[in-house]
Amino acid sequence: MLQRIREAGPGLLVPLAWLFVALAERGIVASRSMFIAHLVMAAFITFFLLTGWSEMKSGALAGWRAVMVVGLGLTLAGIGGFLLGSTPLLATSLVGWMVLPVAGLVYTGRLCSAAAWLYVGSAAVATVGAVVYVGGMVGGSAAAVLVGIVLVGIGQTIGIVDAVLRF
């Protein structure tokens, strides 16, 4: 069962995380709930790293292990942001998680020639989403912010679901 959770979990957790972010942006999910989500995310990342470290030493999984290590730091920055009331830490966590998996998707695409187009394409969608999100934040456009979050979620979900099914 532990192996099934490690293998299939990301395919469910990634889209749920971005749905949660979109709902928070719309004011449907409270800040306290987002703080709790960060704690849960840190626990899941730690779980995946501790239980799968040795299995993620080569191939595409090595790239994703690096993404999770850095991502744990980003998640902890978000937790710090909530605890300290620090907008820069919260922004670092959110934008970091928008951009960091792009590296994992591109890396996976380089190693998986059969689906390189899918991974590079999903990375491109997520990158466009991150740019739209930041542009919306800078320009004060709530619609662009939400569209950016949705694009990031779609791009990352496409890549992770394929990886769960393919590997």
mmCIF file of the C-alpha atoms, coordinates in Angstrom:
data_MODEL
# 
_entry.id   MODEL 
# 
loop_
_atom_site.group_PDB 
_atom_site.id 
_atom_site.type_symbol 
_atom_site.label_atom_id 
_atom_site.label_alt_id 
_atom_site.label_comp_id 
_atom_site.label_asym_id 
_atom_site.label_entity_id 
_atom_site.label_seq_id 
_atom_site.pdbx_PDB_ins_code 
_atom_site.Cartn_x 
_atom_site.Cartn_y 
_atom_site.Cartn_z 
_atom_site.occupancy 
_atom_site.B_iso_or_equiv 
_atom_site.pdbx_formal_charge 
_atom_site.auth_seq_id 
_atom_site.auth_comp_id 
_atom_site.auth_asym_id 
_atom_site.auth_atom_id 
_atom_site.pdbx_PDB_model_num 
ATOM 1   C CA . MET A 1 1   ? 0.000   0.000  0.000   1.00 0.00 ? 1   MET A CA 1 
ATOM 2   C CA . LEU A 1 2   ? 2.845   2.369  0.859   1.00 0.00 ? 2   LEU A CA 1 
ATOM 3   C CA . GLN A 1 3   ? 4.285   1.860  -2.609  1.00 0.00 ? 3   GLN A CA 1 
ATOM 4   C CA . ARG A 1 4   ? 0.909   2.631  -4.258  1.00 0.00 ? 4   ARG A CA 1 
ATOM 5   C CA . ILE A 1 5   ? 0.582   5.863  -2.286  1.00 0.00 ? 5   ILE A CA 1 
ATOM 6   C CA . ARG A 1 6   ? 4.081   6.944  -3.308  1.00 0.00 ? 6   ARG A CA 1 
ATOM 7   C CA . GLU A 1 7   ? 3.455   6.090  -6.948  1.00 0.00 ? 7   GLU A CA 1 
ATOM 8   C CA . ALA A 1 8   ? -0.073  7.442  -7.406  1.00 0.00 ? 8   ALA A CA 1 
ATOM 9   C CA . GLY A 1 9   ? -0.230  10.137 -4.718  1.00 0.00 ? 9   GLY A CA 1 
ATOM 10  C CA . PRO A 1 10  ? 1.373   12.965 -6.698  1.00 0.00 ? 10  PRO A CA 1 
ATOM 11  C CA . GLY A 1 11  ? -1.141  12.489 -9.521  1.00 0.00 ? 11  GLY A CA 1 
ATOM 12  C CA . LEU A 1 12  ? -3.907  13.376 -7.094  1.00 0.00 ? 12  LEU A CA 1 
ATOM 13  C CA . LEU A 1 13  ? -2.083  15.802 -4.804  1.00 0.00 ? 13  LEU A CA 1 
ATOM 14  C CA . VAL A 1 14  ? -0.790  18.180 -7.493  1.00 0.00 ? 14  VAL A CA 1 
ATOM 15  C CA . PRO A 1 15  ? -4.178  19.064 -9.021  1.00 0.00 ? 15  PRO A CA 1 
ATOM 16  C CA . LEU A 1 16  ? -5.787  19.236 -5.577  1.00 0.00 ? 16  LEU A CA 1 
ATOM 17  C CA . ALA A 1 17  ? -3.102  21.621 -4.360  1.00 0.00 ? 17  ALA A CA 1 
ATOM 18  C CA . TRP A 1 18  ? -3.663  24.015 -7.283  1.00 0.00 ? 18  TRP A CA 1 
ATOM 19  C CA . LEU A 1 19  ? -7.438  23.767 -6.896  1.00 0.00 ? 19  LEU A CA 1 
ATOM 20  C CA . PHE A 1 20  ? -6.983  24.710 -3.250  1.00 0.00 ? 20  PHE A CA 1 
ATOM 21  C CA . VAL A 1 21  ? -4.794  27.695 -4.252  1.00 0.00 ? 21  VAL A CA 1 
ATOM 22  C CA . ALA A 1 22  ? -7.417  28.845 -6.785  1.00 0.00 ? 22  ALA A CA 1 
ATOM 23  C CA . LEU A 1 23  ? -10.166 28.568 -4.170  1.00 0.00 ? 23  LEU A CA 1 
ATOM 24  C CA . ALA A 1 24  ? -8.049  30.539 -1.704  1.00 0.00 ? 24  ALA A CA 1 
ATOM 25  C CA . GLU A 1 25  ? -7.482  33.221 -4.325  1.00 0.00 ? 25  GLU A CA 1 
ATOM 26  C CA . ARG A 1 26  ? -11.262 33.482 -4.770  1.00 0.00 ? 26  ARG A CA 1 
ATOM 27  C CA . GLY A 1 27  ? -11.692 33.824 -0.986  1.00 0.00 ? 27  GLY A CA 1 
ATOM 28  C CA . ILE A 1 28  ? -13.417 30.461 -0.629  1.00 0.00 ? 28  ILE A CA 1 
ATOM 29  C CA . VAL A 1 29  ? -10.581 28.897 1.396   1.00 0.00 ? 29  VAL A CA 1 
ATOM 30  C CA . ALA A 1 30  ? -9.404  30.787 4.474   1.00 0.00 ? 30  ALA A CA 1 
ATOM 31  C CA . SER A 1 31  ? -5.806  31.736 5.222   1.00 0.00 ? 31  SER A CA 1 
ATOM 32  C CA . ARG A 1 32  ? -5.781  29.370 8.212   1.00 0.00 ? 32  ARG A CA 1 
ATOM 33  C CA . SER A 1 33  ? -6.739  26.517 5.886   1.00 0.00 ? 33  SER A CA 1 
ATOM 34  C CA . MET A 1 34  ? -3.869  27.428 3.568   1.00 0.00 ? 34  MET A CA 1 
ATOM 35  C CA . PHE A 1 35  ? -1.497  27.384 6.533   1.00 0.00 ? 35  PHE A CA 1 
ATOM 36  C CA . ILE A 1 36  ? -2.730  23.902 7.463   1.00 0.00 ? 36  ILE A CA 1 
ATOM 37  C CA . ALA A 1 37  ? -2.367  22.848 3.811   1.00 0.00 ? 37  ALA A CA 1 
ATOM 38  C CA . HIS A 1 38  ? 1.284   23.946 3.931   1.00 0.00 ? 38  HIS A CA 1 
ATOM 39  C CA . LEU A 1 39  ? 1.844   21.819 7.035   1.00 0.00 ? 39  LEU A CA 1 
ATOM 40  C CA . VAL A 1 40  ? 0.215   18.830 5.343   1.00 0.00 ? 40  VAL A CA 1 
ATOM 41  C CA . MET A 1 41  ? 2.230   19.431 2.175   1.00 0.00 ? 41  MET A CA 1 
ATOM 42  C CA . ALA A 1 42  ? 5.481   19.544 4.163   1.00 0.00 ? 42  ALA A CA 1 
ATOM 43  C CA . ALA A 1 43  ? 4.512   16.248 5.796   1.00 0.00 ? 43  ALA A CA 1 
ATOM 44  C CA . PHE A 1 44  ? 3.702   14.614 2.452   1.00 0.00 ? 44  PHE A CA 1 
ATOM 45  C CA . ILE A 1 45  ? 6.923   15.818 0.831   1.00 0.00 ? 45  ILE A CA 1 
ATOM 46  C CA . THR A 1 46  ? 8.928   14.570 3.813   1.00 0.00 ? 46  THR A CA 1 
ATOM 47  C CA . PHE A 1 47  ? 7.095   11.232 3.620   1.00 0.00 ? 47  PHE A CA 1 
ATOM 48  C CA . PHE A 1 48  ? 7.811   10.867 -0.098  1.00 0.00 ? 48  PHE A CA 1 
ATOM 49  C CA . LEU A 1 49  ? 11.467  11.785 0.387   1.00 0.00 ? 49  LEU A CA 1 
ATOM 50  C CA . LEU A 1 50  ? 12.040  9.495  3.370   1.00 0.00 ? 50  LEU A CA 1 
ATOM 51  C CA . THR A 1 51  ? 10.272  6.477  1.918   1.00 0.00 ? 51  THR A CA 1 
ATOM 52  C CA . GLY A 1 52  ? 11.484  6.816  -1.657  1.00 0.00 ? 52  GLY A CA 1 
ATOM 53  C CA . TRP A 1 53  ? 14.928  8.381  -1.375  1.00 0.00 ? 53  TRP A CA 1 
ATOM 54  C CA . SER A 1 54  ? 16.872  5.305  -2.501  1.00 0.00 ? 54  SER A CA 1 
ATOM 55  C CA . GLU A 1 55  ? 14.465  4.579  -5.363  1.00 0.00 ? 55  GLU A CA 1 
ATOM 56  C CA . MET A 1 56  ? 14.844  8.135  -6.679  1.00 0.00 ? 56  MET A CA 1 
ATOM 57  C CA . LYS A 1 57  ? 18.585  8.016  -7.300  1.00 0.00 ? 57  LYS A CA 1 
ATOM 58  C CA . SER A 1 58  ? 18.551  7.787  -11.086 1.00 0.00 ? 58  SER A CA 1 
ATOM 59  C CA . GLY A 1 59  ? 16.579  8.669  -14.180 1.00 0.00 ? 59  GLY A CA 1 
ATOM 60  C CA . ALA A 1 60  ? 13.634  11.018 -14.092 1.00 0.00 ? 60  ALA A CA 1 
ATOM 61  C CA . LEU A 1 61  ? 13.049  10.253 -10.422 1.00 0.00 ? 61  LEU A CA 1 
ATOM 62  C CA . ALA A 1 62  ? 16.419  11.794 -9.553  1.00 0.00 ? 62  ALA A CA 1 
ATOM 63  C CA . GLY A 1 63  ? 15.217  15.068 -11.026 1.00 0.00 ? 63  GLY A CA 1 
ATOM 64  C CA . TRP A 1 64  ? 11.979  14.860 -9.064  1.00 0.00 ? 64  TRP A CA 1 
ATOM 65  C CA . ARG A 1 65  ? 13.873  14.071 -5.887  1.00 0.00 ? 65  ARG A CA 1 
ATOM 66  C CA . ALA A 1 66  ? 15.745  17.354 -6.356  1.00 0.00 ? 66  ALA A CA 1 
ATOM 67  C CA . VAL A 1 67  ? 12.443  19.137 -7.016  1.00 0.00 ? 67  VAL A CA 1 
ATOM 68  C CA . MET A 1 68  ? 11.034  17.747 -3.759  1.00 0.00 ? 68  MET A CA 1 
ATOM 69  C CA . VAL A 1 69  ? 14.111  18.698 -1.728  1.00 0.00 ? 69  VAL A CA 1 
ATOM 70  C CA . VAL A 1 70  ? 13.996  22.291 -2.974  1.00 0.00 ? 70  VAL A CA 1 
ATOM 71  C CA . GLY A 1 71  ? 10.192  22.220 -2.781  1.00 0.00 ? 71  GLY A CA 1 
ATOM 72  C CA . LEU A 1 72  ? 10.333  21.283 0.881   1.00 0.00 ? 72  LEU A CA 1 
ATOM 73  C CA . GLY A 1 73  ? 12.352  24.451 1.447   1.00 0.00 ? 73  GLY A CA 1 
ATOM 74  C CA . LEU A 1 74  ? 9.752   26.451 -0.504  1.00 0.00 ? 74  LEU A CA 1 
ATOM 75  C CA . THR A 1 75  ? 6.964   24.926 1.560   1.00 0.00 ? 75  THR A CA 1 
ATOM 76  C CA . LEU A 1 76  ? 8.800   25.756 4.787   1.00 0.00 ? 76  LEU A CA 1 
ATOM 77  C CA . ALA A 1 77  ? 9.181   29.332 3.503   1.00 0.00 ? 77  ALA A CA 1 
ATOM 78  C CA . GLY A 1 78  ? 5.408   29.418 3.090   1.00 0.00 ? 78  GLY A CA 1 
ATOM 79  C CA . ILE A 1 79  ? 4.912   28.129 6.619   1.00 0.00 ? 79  ILE A CA 1 
ATOM 80  C CA . GLY A 1 80  ? 7.280   30.829 7.834   1.00 0.00 ? 80  GLY A CA 1 
ATOM 81  C CA . GLY A 1 81  ? 5.326   33.359 5.815   1.00 0.00 ? 81  GLY A CA 1 
ATOM 82  C CA . PHE A 1 82  ? 2.118   32.438 7.610   1.00 0.00 ? 82  PHE A CA 1 
ATOM 83  C CA . LEU A 1 83  ? 3.749   32.410 11.034  1.00 0.00 ? 83  LEU A CA 1 
ATOM 84  C CA . LEU A 1 84  ? 5.586   35.702 10.537  1.00 0.00 ? 84  LEU A CA 1 
ATOM 85  C CA . GLY A 1 85  ? 2.987   37.451 8.425   1.00 0.00 ? 85  GLY A CA 1 
ATOM 86  C CA . SER A 1 86  ? 5.623   37.793 5.680   1.00 0.00 ? 86  SER A CA 1 
ATOM 87  C CA . THR A 1 87  ? 4.292   38.466 2.195   1.00 0.00 ? 87  THR A CA 1 
ATOM 88  C CA . PRO A 1 88  ? 7.737   37.942 0.607   1.00 0.00 ? 88  PRO A CA 1 
ATOM 89  C CA . LEU A 1 89  ? 8.011   34.448 2.120   1.00 0.00 ? 89  LEU A CA 1 
ATOM 90  C CA . LEU A 1 90  ? 4.481   33.574 1.006   1.00 0.00 ? 90  LEU A CA 1 
ATOM 91  C CA . ALA A 1 91  ? 5.184   34.871 -2.503  1.00 0.00 ? 91  ALA A CA 1 
ATOM 92  C CA . THR A 1 92  ? 8.469   32.953 -2.646  1.00 0.00 ? 92  THR A CA 1 
ATOM 93  C CA . SER A 1 93  ? 6.654   29.759 -1.729  1.00 0.00 ? 93  SER A CA 1 
ATOM 94  C CA . LEU A 1 94  ? 3.821   30.216 -4.210  1.00 0.00 ? 94  LEU A CA 1 
ATOM 95  C CA . VAL A 1 95  ? 5.828   31.439 -7.200  1.00 0.00 ? 95  VAL A CA 1 
ATOM 96  C CA . GLY A 1 96  ? 8.568   28.950 -6.375  1.00 0.00 ? 96  GLY A CA 1 
ATOM 97  C CA . TRP A 1 97  ? 6.071   26.102 -6.592  1.00 0.00 ? 97  TRP A CA 1 
ATOM 98  C CA . MET A 1 98  ? 4.780   27.504 -9.868  1.00 0.00 ? 98  MET A CA 1 
ATOM 99  C CA . VAL A 1 99  ? 8.247   27.490 -11.428 1.00 0.00 ? 99  VAL A CA 1 
ATOM 100 C CA . LEU A 1 100 ? 10.182  24.665 -9.723  1.00 0.00 ? 100 LEU A CA 1 
ATOM 101 C CA . PRO A 1 101 ? 8.224   21.732 -11.218 1.00 0.00 ? 101 PRO A CA 1 
ATOM 102 C CA . VAL A 1 102 ? 8.858   23.181 -14.678 1.00 0.00 ? 102 VAL A CA 1 
ATOM 103 C CA . ALA A 1 103 ? 12.483  22.068 -14.267 1.00 0.00 ? 103 ALA A CA 1 
ATOM 104 C CA . GLY A 1 104 ? 11.310  18.562 -13.365 1.00 0.00 ? 104 GLY A CA 1 
ATOM 105 C CA . LEU A 1 105 ? 8.974   18.435 -16.348 1.00 0.00 ? 105 LEU A CA 1 
ATOM 106 C CA . VAL A 1 106 ? 11.668  19.575 -18.783 1.00 0.00 ? 106 VAL A CA 1 
ATOM 107 C CA . TYR A 1 107 ? 14.169  17.125 -17.268 1.00 0.00 ? 107 TYR A CA 1 
ATOM 108 C CA . THR A 1 108 ? 11.652  14.283 -17.590 1.00 0.00 ? 108 THR A CA 1 
ATOM 109 C CA . GLY A 1 109 ? 10.968  15.283 -21.188 1.00 0.00 ? 109 GLY A CA 1 
ATOM 110 C CA . ARG A 1 110 ? 14.672  15.092 -21.983 1.00 0.00 ? 110 ARG A CA 1 
ATOM 111 C CA . LEU A 1 111 ? 14.822  11.549 -20.626 1.00 0.00 ? 111 LEU A CA 1 
ATOM 112 C CA . CYS A 1 112 ? 11.539  10.285 -22.074 1.00 0.00 ? 112 CYS A CA 1 
ATOM 113 C CA . SER A 1 113 ? 11.730  10.828 -25.805 1.00 0.00 ? 113 SER A CA 1 
ATOM 114 C CA . ALA A 1 114 ? 8.409   9.023  -26.369 1.00 0.00 ? 114 ALA A CA 1 
ATOM 115 C CA . ALA A 1 115 ? 6.574   11.774 -24.487 1.00 0.00 ? 115 ALA A CA 1 
ATOM 116 C CA . ALA A 1 116 ? 9.031   14.663 -24.651 1.00 0.00 ? 116 ALA A CA 1 
ATOM 117 C CA . TRP A 1 117 ? 6.403   16.835 -26.372 1.00 0.00 ? 117 TRP A CA 1 
ATOM 118 C CA . LEU A 1 118 ? 3.974   16.225 -23.494 1.00 0.00 ? 118 LEU A CA 1 
ATOM 119 C CA . TYR A 1 119 ? 6.446   17.138 -20.748 1.00 0.00 ? 119 TYR A CA 1 
ATOM 120 C CA . VAL A 1 120 ? 7.863   20.157 -22.542 1.00 0.00 ? 120 VAL A CA 1 
ATOM 121 C CA . GLY A 1 121 ? 4.334   21.259 -23.453 1.00 0.00 ? 121 GLY A CA 1 
ATOM 122 C CA . SER A 1 122 ? 3.094   20.915 -19.880 1.00 0.00 ? 122 SER A CA 1 
ATOM 123 C CA . ALA A 1 123 ? 6.169   22.841 -18.689 1.00 0.00 ? 123 ALA A CA 1 
ATOM 124 C CA . ALA A 1 124 ? 5.359   25.587 -21.200 1.00 0.00 ? 124 ALA A CA 1 
ATOM 125 C CA . VAL A 1 125 ? 1.740   25.826 -20.001 1.00 0.00 ? 125 VAL A CA 1 
ATOM 126 C CA . ALA A 1 126 ? 2.902   26.029 -16.379 1.00 0.00 ? 126 ALA A CA 1 
ATOM 127 C CA . THR A 1 127 ? 5.495   28.675 -17.277 1.00 0.00 ? 127 THR A CA 1 
ATOM 128 C CA . VAL A 1 128 ? 2.920   30.791 -19.096 1.00 0.00 ? 128 VAL A CA 1 
ATOM 129 C CA . GLY A 1 129 ? 0.693   30.409 -16.048 1.00 0.00 ? 129 GLY A CA 1 
ATOM 130 C CA . ALA A 1 130 ? 3.433   31.646 -13.724 1.00 0.00 ? 130 ALA A CA 1 
ATOM 131 C CA . VAL A 1 131 ? 4.073   34.661 -15.968 1.00 0.00 ? 131 VAL A CA 1 
ATOM 132 C CA . VAL A 1 132 ? 0.349   35.463 -16.177 1.00 0.00 ? 132 VAL A CA 1 
ATOM 133 C CA . TYR A 1 133 ? 0.055   35.107 -12.387 1.00 0.00 ? 133 TYR A CA 1 
ATOM 134 C CA . VAL A 1 134 ? 2.973   37.446 -11.648 1.00 0.00 ? 134 VAL A CA 1 
ATOM 135 C CA . GLY A 1 135 ? 1.725   39.894 -14.277 1.00 0.00 ? 135 GLY A CA 1 
ATOM 136 C CA . GLY A 1 136 ? -1.701  39.828 -12.659 1.00 0.00 ? 136 GLY A CA 1 
ATOM 137 C CA . MET A 1 137 ? -0.211  40.458 -9.237  1.00 0.00 ? 137 MET A CA 1 
ATOM 138 C CA . VAL A 1 138 ? 1.904   43.368 -10.480 1.00 0.00 ? 138 VAL A CA 1 
ATOM 139 C CA . GLY A 1 139 ? -0.903  44.799 -12.607 1.00 0.00 ? 139 GLY A CA 1 
ATOM 140 C CA . GLY A 1 140 ? -3.623  44.281 -10.025 1.00 0.00 ? 140 GLY A CA 1 
ATOM 141 C CA . SER A 1 141 ? -5.727  42.000 -12.215 1.00 0.00 ? 141 SER A CA 1 
ATOM 142 C CA . ALA A 1 142 ? -7.613  39.403 -10.161 1.00 0.00 ? 142 ALA A CA 1 
ATOM 143 C CA . ALA A 1 143 ? -8.707  37.675 -13.373 1.00 0.00 ? 143 ALA A CA 1 
ATOM 144 C CA . ALA A 1 144 ? -5.115  37.285 -14.591 1.00 0.00 ? 144 ALA A CA 1 
ATOM 145 C CA . VAL A 1 145 ? -4.045  35.989 -11.181 1.00 0.00 ? 145 VAL A CA 1 
ATOM 146 C CA . LEU A 1 146 ? -6.732  33.310 -11.297 1.00 0.00 ? 146 LEU A CA 1 
ATOM 147 C CA . VAL A 1 147 ? -6.010  32.415 -14.942 1.00 0.00 ? 147 VAL A CA 1 
ATOM 148 C CA . GLY A 1 148 ? -2.318  32.084 -14.061 1.00 0.00 ? 148 GLY A CA 1 
ATOM 149 C CA . ILE A 1 149 ? -3.077  29.706 -11.196 1.00 0.00 ? 149 ILE A CA 1 
ATOM 150 C CA . VAL A 1 150 ? -5.352  27.615 -13.415 1.00 0.00 ? 150 VAL A CA 1 
ATOM 151 C CA . LEU A 1 151 ? -2.723  27.397 -16.180 1.00 0.00 ? 151 LEU A CA 1 
ATOM 152 C CA . VAL A 1 152 ? -0.027  26.358 -13.706 1.00 0.00 ? 152 VAL A CA 1 
ATOM 153 C CA . GLY A 1 153 ? -2.348  23.713 -12.305 1.00 0.00 ? 153 GLY A CA 1 
ATOM 154 C CA . ILE A 1 154 ? -3.229  22.372 -15.758 1.00 0.00 ? 154 ILE A CA 1 
ATOM 155 C CA . GLY A 1 155 ? 0.380   22.282 -16.934 1.00 0.00 ? 155 GLY A CA 1 
ATOM 156 C CA . GLN A 1 156 ? 1.686   20.550 -13.835 1.00 0.00 ? 156 GLN A CA 1 
ATOM 157 C CA . THR A 1 157 ? -1.247  18.131 -13.699 1.00 0.00 ? 157 THR A CA 1 
ATOM 158 C CA . ILE A 1 158 ? -0.762  16.989 -17.296 1.00 0.00 ? 158 ILE A CA 1 
ATOM 159 C CA . GLY A 1 159 ? 2.884   16.179 -16.619 1.00 0.00 ? 159 GLY A CA 1 
ATOM 160 C CA . ILE A 1 160 ? 2.431   14.474 -13.269 1.00 0.00 ? 160 ILE A CA 1 
ATOM 161 C CA . VAL A 1 161 ? -0.562  12.383 -14.347 1.00 0.00 ? 161 VAL A CA 1 
ATOM 162 C CA . ASP A 1 162 ? 1.360   11.144 -17.381 1.00 0.00 ? 162 ASP A CA 1 
ATOM 163 C CA . ALA A 1 163 ? 4.355   10.333 -15.194 1.00 0.00 ? 163 ALA A CA 1 
ATOM 164 C CA . VAL A 1 164 ? 2.181   8.400  -12.739 1.00 0.00 ? 164 VAL A CA 1 
ATOM 165 C CA . LEU A 1 165 ? 0.631   6.404  -15.595 1.00 0.00 ? 165 LEU A CA 1 
ATOM 166 C CA . ARG A 1 166 ? 3.832   5.961  -17.613 1.00 0.00 ? 166 ARG A CA 1 
ATOM 167 C CA . PHE A 1 167 ? 6.329   5.132  -14.886 1.00 0.00 ? 167 PHE A CA 1 
# 
